[in-house]
Amino acid sequence: MRRAKFIAAALTLSGVGLAVSATPAHAAGRQLISAGRASLVAAAPGPDVTISANEFAPSDPRDEGGGTEAPPSGAAPEARGSRVRPAGAEVKTSFEGLNLRQQRTANGGNQFTVEPPDQGLCVGNGFVLESVNDVLRVFSTAGAPLTGVVDLNTFYKYPAAIVRPAGPFGPVVTDPSCTFDAGAQRWFHLVLTLDVNPANGAFLGPNHLDLAVSTTASPLDPWNIYRLPVQDDGTQGTPNHGCAGGPCLGDFPHIGTDAFGVYLTTNEYPFFVPGFHGAQIYAISKAALAAGQSNVGVTQFDTATDAPTKGFTIWPASAPTGGNDTHRGGTEFFLSGLVSDQSAPPPETPFGSSNRVAVWALTNTSSLSSASPSLQLSTTTSEVGTYAVPPKADQKAGDFPLGQCINDTTLFGAGCWQLLFAAEPAHDEVISKPDASDGRMNQVTYFKGKLYGAIGTAVRVGGEVRAGAEWFVIRPQVDDRKLEAETDKSGYVAVAGNNVTYPAIGVSGSGKAVMAVTLIGKDHFPSAAYVRLGSEDDSSAVNVIAAGLGPDDGFTGYKALVGDPPRTRWGDYGATAVVGDTVWVASEYIAQTCTLAQWATPPVGSCGGTRVAFGNWSTRVSAIQLQGGRSD
């Protein structure tokens, strides 16, 4: 889940490290709530999905719709166009990941149609675990499914999302992410869960981070489930952050690890009214989680009060190939961007740009194993290339049967639209323009003293403003409780006439970096691709692993279904995972196409079992084994 409309502003902090107070007093006594054990048991999938009532999950009360069309011409940095080519022999394995049809039909069909998918990927010990909204599955590294498709409500020990056809309703589980920690030999899976009224699905206010921790080095064995209330209104042991309207919401959670801890971050909003409180950081002993302890303490930092600026999308780093920073009693690093309205005062213009990113350091993380952790949070900024909020991404022309059904006035007598609506809508839908993020930070990797990260950005390429990506490598250093950071290198990836969206960087054991992306535009249906960073052959080439077969045709792209203007939900984030010199990448793409006539053939919307009526997203999981080229 992500707040639906963002206004960007430029923000520049001092380049001098700013030490922040140690463990806040309000964090004392906070604990994870043990919720028992869960297993990856999948119910049989439901029947072919046609069109039914209660097709979509309860809507986010803060969802404002809309989105960014294009920034002012001066805000987009100039970028050299990258060439596009088919992926080569370095892609050792590639297979279809989870898709919307599997999500919707999981748990006997007691699921909603969900957009965006979001992307969680973790790999280790011969297993690949992929998770999206709102299912997960384990594969072998050859791509063979080792489990069925497991819905997240069942995995986290909740009732079904909806018992069809009319309820009751279960909690809304969203924003999955995961990591495999080679040091602890444990799998960690994280979601945000929002409690609802079971009678009608209305949000109640209480919400929590749910953290699943494997009990062994295999994801197929049982998992321990923990819950952390994050409404921060003084209930259930939470601090009271005074969010307007009552409870806060711990949105957009992400996970990272270092040698000693597991770190969760959220963006905290008032739940029921507009506004933004500040990013939250939660630090937890990795050893306690790996041991399956029932009483596990949590140290919370509220950047609205414990930092010189309220951070936004502070993404914790992981070091998948080892090399965690153990200096200063252990240090965990984070990165965040600076062009969202959540990290700066409201701007005069709805667009913004910056040439700095924020770097955060949490030191003395070894104390997480003690009864009274003593942690120090510091922040500074580092100069990078200019980045700006990206525009929406246009798509290559093709069949978009859901939208065409809304427009149709001839099928079934008065028109196909009768399958979807009681009252006739306007027949003016067009191929949608999917979201391309909003200038927030994406996945962060720590390797040999350097932080690797990427941000979606507007770029001016070939005379047009498009969505692209900026990547950067930053060297942080903490000395005498002062954090300093210097950018080693940065660069852009852009394709003339097309868009590059939702970058995610992984770094191999030999220091070679790969950025997973989706390629989409006038020449490409949404396609799974990657870029090698810092290689000698062609560091900016976009390598297409799986070309999209048709346009994104999801319900969030159409005015008649979600309001005007629509906001096409696409991705929110991609993912990478690393094992030795192999970087695994996962990206959203479109793996099918069909005509309106095929879509309207019973079972309606199935298109031969390739999609569901209200959407057609899919994912691709691939292993890239890097050889040659220079190391970063």
N, C-alpha and C positions, 0 to 999 in steps of 0.2 A: 504494500500500500504506500502511496506517495501522494503528498498534497498535489492537487491537480493543476494549479496555476501558480507560476512563479514570476516575480518581478526582480530583475537583476540590478545590481548597483556595483560600482567599483569601490573597493576597500583596500587600503594599504596600511599595514601595521608597521611599527618600527622594526627594522632589521636586527635590532639588539634583542637577545634572549631575555624573556621576562619570567622570572621564577614565580610560581604560584604557591599559595599556602599548602601545607601538607594535608593529610587525610582530613576531609571536612568532618566536623562534629556530627552532622546529621547522618553520616554513613554508619556510625557505630551501631552494632547490633543487627544490621540487616543480614538476612540469610536467605539462601535459596530454599524453596519449599520442595521437599522430596515428594514425587508423585508416583513412585513405584517403578516397575519395569514394563517395557514394551518390546514387542517383537515385530519383525517385518513380515507380517502375515497379510496377504491380499485377499479380499473377498472377490468372488466372481464378478466380472464386469457386467454392466447392465445391458439391456437390449439396444438396438439401433435407436438413436435419439432423433425424434422428429422435432416437433415444436410444442412446448408445454408451458403451462403457467409456472411462475416462480423460477424462471430460467436464470436469473441473475442474482448474485449475492446482494444482501442489504447494502445500499449505497453509503459511501463515506459521507457523514454529515458535513465535512469540510470541503467536499469536492466542488470546485468552482467551475469546472469545465474550461473550455478555451485552450489557450496555449500560444506559443510564439510562432508567428508567421515568418518574420525576418527581422534582423537587427538593422539599425541605420547603417548606411553604406560605409561609414567611417569606422564602425566598431569591429568589423571582421578583418583579421590579419590576412595579409597576402600569403599564399601558400603555393608551392610548385605542385603541379598535378602529378600524381603517381600513376604509373602504368598498372594495368590489370592483366593478370595472366593466370592460367590454370595452375593449381598447386602441383608440386613435383613429387619426386620419389621420397622426399623427407617426410611426407605424410604416410606413416607406417600403418595406421589403423584409422578407419572412419566409419561410423555407423549412425543409424537413426536413433536419436534419443527420444525423450518423451514428447507427446504432442497433445493438442487440445482434445482430440477424440478420446484418447486414453484418460485424460483428466476428467472429462465429463461423464464417461461411462464407468469410472472406478467405483468401488464400494456398491455394486449393484445398481449404479446410476443415481445414487443419492448424493449427487454433487451439483454444483452450479457450473454454468459456462463462465470462464474466468479469463480476463485480460488485465494486465499483461502477464506473460508467463513468469518473468524473472528467472534467474538462473543460478542454481547452486551446483557446484561440481567439486568432488573430492576423490582422490585416487591414492591407493597404497596397497601393498601386500597382494597384488594381483586382482584387486577389486576396483571397480569404478562405480561411485554412487552419484547419481544425478537427481536433482530435486528442482521442481518448479512449483508455481501456484497451481494446484494444491496437492501434488502427488510426489512420490519418490520411487526409485527403482535401482536395484543393484545389478550391474553387468560384470562379466569377466572383462579382462583387458582386450580380449578378441571381439567383444561386442555381444556375447551371448547373454541373454537375460538370465539372472540367477534367482530372481524373485518375480512375483507378479507386480502389477502396478498398485502401490500401497497409498491410499489416501491419507493425508496428513492428519485429518481429524481422528481417524482410527489409530494411527501411529502414536499420537499424543494422548490417547486414552479419553477421547471426547466422543459424544454422540455424533452421528452423521451430520454433514453440513445441512442437509434437509432430508427428511423422510418423505419421499414423494408419494402423492402429488402435492400435498398442502402443508406439510410439517408434521411433527415439530421441527424446529430449527436448532442446529448446534452452533457452537462458537465459530466465528470467522477466523480462520488460520491463514496467515499471509506472510509474504516476504521471506522465503526460505533462503538459507545460505549454509554452507558446511565447509569443514576442513578436516583433513587427516593429519594428526601431529605425529611425525615419525619418532620423536624423542619419547613421547608418552605411549606410543603405539595404541592410540585411541582415536576414534572418530567422533567429531562434534557436529551436531546439526542444530540450527537455531531458527525459530520462527517468532512472529508476533501473533498473539491470540487476543481477540476482542470478544468479551462476553456479550451475549444477546438474550433477549426475551425469547424463550423457546416457543411461545405461542405465535409470535409474529415476526421474529428475527430482528426486532429493533435493538439498537445498541443501548447497553445499560450504563456504560462508563468505565467499569473496571477492565483493565487490560494488562497483559503480562507477557514477558519474554519466556518462551519455553525452550529449554536447552536439553537435548538428548545427548548422552555420552555412552559410547559403546562400552561393554564390560570386558571385552577382549580386543585383540588386534583385528578381528574379523567383524565386518558390519552385519554379518548374517546371524551373529549371536545376539542375545538380549541386550537391550539398552536401558540405562538408568535415565529417568525423566525428572527434570527439575523445573520449577516455576519461579519466576521473579516478578512480583507485582510492580508495575511501572506507571500507575495512574498518578502517583505523587501528589495526592490530595490529603495525606495524613491517615488514610485507611490501609489496612493490611500491612502495617509496619513501614509504609512509605513516608518520606518527608513530605511536607506540604509546600509546594512551590507556588501556590496561589494562582493557578491557572484560571482565567476568567471562565465562568460557567460551571466550575466544579472540577472534574477530573482532567488530568493531562493525558496525552496519548504518546506512547513511546514508539514513534514511527520509524520505518526504514532501518531496522536493526542489521548490524553486521558484526562479524567475528574475526578475531585475530589471536595469535599466540606468540609467546616468547618462551624462553627456557623455563620460566617459573609460573606463568599465569595464562589465563584465558581472558580475553578482553571483548566486551560487548559494547556497542555504541548505538545510540538512537538520536533522532531529532524529536524534541519534545514540544508538542503543540497543546494549546487548549483543545479539548476533545470536541466540544459542541459549538464553538464560536471561532471566528478567524483570529489569527495571531500566531506568535512563535515565542516560546520561552527560551530555549537554548539546548544545544547538544548535551547528551549525557554520556559518561564513560563509566563502565562497571568493570572492576578488576576482581578476579576470582582465582584461587589457588588451583593450578593445573593438577598438582599431585593429589589434592583432596578429591577432585572430580574423577581422576583416573582410578583412584582407590574405591570409588563408589560410596564415599562417606555420606551419611544422611544429613549431617549438619555441616553446611558449607557456608562460610562467611562471604560477604560481598562488600567491597569498598566502592562507593559511588562518588563521582565528581560531577558537579553541575557547572557547566562552563558559563552559565548566566551569572554565577556568583563567585566561582572559584578560578576564574580566568579573566584576563583583561578584555576579552571579547567573547560573545556567545558563539561558539563554533557551530558550524552547520555541515552535516555529513562528514564527520570526522571518521575516516576509514582506518581501522587498526591494521597494522602490518603483520604478515606472517612470513616465516623463513622456512619454506618447505624443504630446502636442501641443507638445512642446518645453519650454523654460523650465527645464532642469536647473539645479541650484544649482552655480555655478562658483566661489563664494567659498571661501576657505580651501583653495585649490588643488583645488577640486572636492569636493563632498559627496554621498554617497549615504545616503539615510534608509531605515529599516526600522521596522515596528511589530510588536508581539507582545502577546498577551493574558496574563492572570495568574490564570486559574482552573483550570488543569490541574495534576494531580499531578506533571507533568514540570517545572513551574516553581516548585514549592514543596515543602517537606518533607511526608511523608505526613500527611494530616489525620485527625482523629478521626471525621469524617463523610464519606460518599462524595459529598457535594455541597458546593459552595462558591460564592461570589460575590465580586465585586470592583467597585470604582468607579474603577479606574485601568487604563491601558494603558501598556506600556513603549514608549519611543521610543529608537531607536538611530541613531547617526550615524557614518559612516566618512568621515574627512576626508583631504585631500591625495590624492585619487584620480587626479589628473593624473600622479602619480609611477608609476602602473602602466605607463606607457610607457617607464620607465627600466629599467636593468639591475637596480637594487636599490630596489624600491618602499618607500616609507616612509609607512605609513598609521597613523591614529589612530582607535581605536574608543571611542566614548563612549555612555553610556546614562543615561536618566532616566525619570520617569513623568509622565503627565498625567491629571488627573482627568476622568472622563466619567460618564455615568449608570451606575447599577448594572447589572451583567449577571451571569448565572448559567448553569450548564450546562443546556442545553435538554433537555426530555423527548423521547422518541420521538414521531413524528408519526402520528396515526391517519389512516385513509383512509375515503373514502366507500364505502358498501357496493356491491358489484358482483360479477360473475363473476371467480373466481380459479382457473382450471382446473387449474393445477399443484397447488395446495393441495387442490383438490377431488378430483383424481385420487388423491392420497395417502389421502384420507378414504373414497374410494368402495369398496364391497364388492359391487357388482352387475355392472358392465361386464365383458365378456370372461369371464363365468363367476363367478369368485371375487372380481373387483374390478379396477379400473383400476390399483391399486397394484402389480400384478404386472409392469407395464411398467417399474417403477422399482426394485424391490427383490426380492431372493431370499427374504428373510424378511418376514413380514407386520409392518408398523409399527403403532403406535397411530394410530387414525383421529381425531385431535383437533386438526387444523390449523385456524387461523382466518386471516382477512385480516391481513396483517402490518402492523407499525408500523415504517416506515422510520426510519433514523438521521436526526437533525437536527443533526449536528455535536456538539462537546463544549466549546464556549467558546473555541476557538482563533481566531486572526486569519485573515481572508480577504484577498482581493486588495487591494493598496495602490497608490494613485496619488498622484503628486506634481504639484501644479499651482500655479504662482505663489506659492511660499513656504508652501503648505499641504499636509498629508498627509490623504488621504481613505481611510478604512478602515471595515470592518464586522465584527461578530461575531455568531454565532448565540447566542441567549439564551432562557432561560425567561422568559415574560411572564405576568402575571396580567391577563387580559382577559375581560370579561363574567363575572367570578366564577370562571373556570377557568384553570388553569395550562396554557399552550400553548407551542409553539416559535415564537419571533419573531426579529427582528433588531434590533440596535442599530447605528446608523451614527454616525460622528463626523468632524469636521474639526479637525485639530490643526495649530497653527503652531509649528514647531520653529525654534530659533535656536542657532547655535554661536558662541561668543565666547571668545577666549583659551582654547581647548581645553575649555571648559565648555559642556555642552549643556543648554539649557532648552527647555521645551515648554509651551504653553498651549492649551487646547481652546477653539476658536472657538464651536462648536456641536455638539450631538449630539441624537439622537432615536431613537424606536422605531418599528418597523413591526410591527403585530400585527393579526390578524383574528379576531374572536370566533368560537369554535367550530371554528377551522381553524388551520393552521400555515404559517409563512413560513420557508423553509429555504435555506441555502447562499447568503448574499448576496455579491454581487461588484459593486464600484462602478467606473464609468468617468466621466471628466470631459471634457466637450467643450471645444473651443478657446475658447468664450465663457464657460467656467466653470460650465456647467450640469451637474449630476451626476445620473446614472441608476444605480439599483441593480437588477441582475438577481436574481431569486429563483425558487424553485419554490413554488407555492401548493398545499397539500394538507390535507385534513381531512374532517369529516363532510359538508360541502357540496360538496367538490371532489375529483375524482380528481387525481393529480399533474399540475399545469398549469404551463406556462411563462409567467412574468409579469415585470413590472418596476415600479419606483416612481421617480417624479421627486422628487428631494430639493431643497428650497429653492424650488420653484416657487410662484407666487402662487395658481394655480387650486385645487390640492388636493395638498399636498406628501406626504400620507400614503396616497393612494389606491393600491391594488394594481391595476394594469392587466393584464388577462389577454390575452396574445398568442395562445396556443393552448391551449384547454381540454383537459384530459386526457379520454380516452375510457373508461378503466377503471382498476382498481387496479394498483399495482405487484404483479407476480406472479413474483418472482425466487426462485431457489433458496435464497438466504441468509435468507429469511423463514420457513423451515419447519424445525421441530425434527427431523423424520425425516431431513433431509438434512445439517444442520449442527450438531445438538446442541441441548440445552435449557439455558438459553433461547437462541433464535435471535437473531442480530444482523443485521437487514436492512440490507445495504449500499446506500446511496443517495447518490450524488453525491460526497461528500468535499469538492468545491469546484466552484463555477461560474466563469464568466469573462466579462470584457468586453474590448473593444478599441475604440480611438477613431481616427477619421480626420476632422480638422477639427471641424465641428459635429455629426457623426454618431457616435453611440455604438452599437456593435455589442454585442449580448448573446447569451449562449448558456446554456441551462439544460436540465437533464434533465426529461423529462415522459413520460407514457404516451400513445402515439399509436394504440393499437389496443385492441380488446376481442374476446373470443370466449367461447363456452360450453364446458363440459367435453366435450359431444358433438362440437363442432367441433374442439377440441384433440385429441381421440382419433381423429379421422378421418385416415387416412394421407395424406401423411407426418405421422406423429404429432408434435404440438407446433407445426406450422407455421401453423395457423389461416389457411390461404389465402396463405401467404408473408408474414405480418405479424410473426412472432416466431419464437423457437426454443423447444424443449420446456421449457428450464429458466429462461426469463426473457423480459422484454418491454420493457426500457427503451429510450427513444429520446431524441433531443435536438432542440432547435429553435434556429435561428440567425436573428436579426432585427436590422435596422438602424433606429435611432430617430433621427430628425432633429429637433433641438430648436429651437423658436422660441418667443419670448415668455417670460414669467416672469422673475423676478429672478435674477441670477447670485450664486453663492456666492463 
